[in-house]
Amino acid sequence: MKHAIKSNIILILSVFLFAAACNQADKNQNSTELILNSPTFTALTDSIKRFPDDAVLYFRRGEILSQHNLLEIANADYKKSWELKPDEQTGARYASSLSVIGKENDAIVLLQKCIQQFPSQAGFKRLLGEAYVEEGKIKQAIDLYDDVIKNDSANFEAWYEKGRLLAQAKDTAGAILALKNAYYLQPIATYALELAHLYAEAKNAIALQICDNVLESDSTHELTDPFFIKGIYYANTRQYDNATIQFDSCIKRDWKFTEAYIEKGVALFKQKNYDGALNTFRMAATVTNTDPDAYYWIGRCYEVVNKKKEAAEYYERAVELDKNFPEAREALKRVSS
């Protein structure tokens, strides 16, 4: 008897859920129909009704829908256009649309097809590389750029993207080599600074020369990254006074450069200038009051002078802002025990 009642309850619940799902689907369909028949889209919608096999009409409506941020509906139009006429422009737009609405795996499958159909179009490989990165498939992305470079060793964009991915994978030597090639082929500031940052993290003084070269060509005197990178190099090599000078140069040009305040504060902290460090971290928290690192380091300053109550308060704030902040959690346990 109990088994029969339980079975009936499950059956009723299943029917209810199915009905609710159908009802929601009907609502979504009705909503889509209302949008597509609104004054903005009605001309194209009427044309599509008359010429349902015209891929261009679906593509044009998809473009307008995208401009109005109606991305899911636009994606359906791009899909239909692709099914009717799988050309390069539609493939690129459909793949980008899939990525935007979070369907990265579908985008990857589509881009792989596009690469096979249009092998001369390098743009599809770039989009596929970006999709791999979004999905955390770093090795596949690197392999893809290796394939591009194998066929075109002068492709500086492929070298640059490969370098960034290798840096992300903690292969510093490989990343430096790739970025050096990118910079040699296309000597622009972006590539130079990416390369300099890697050298700075590796404690290699070449970082300083690259940054100075970029600063020499900075006619606007607005760049801050070269000073920041030089500061990182000096901090990593324990030349804290020089590091502080560079971070101050960043702040002078951009007083909202939060990372410069934090790195300057860390340099002062390592010199045991706790008052100076505390004031600097407070400025960082003022500039960006949602930066967990600023509150964590304020806590460190209080902890080192044995003000555990104040330290705990700031460690708690850091954890509130970043639930995945193991150093802050550990520090909070430490001062609360």
Beta strands, then each sheet from edge to edge (+ up, - down):
end
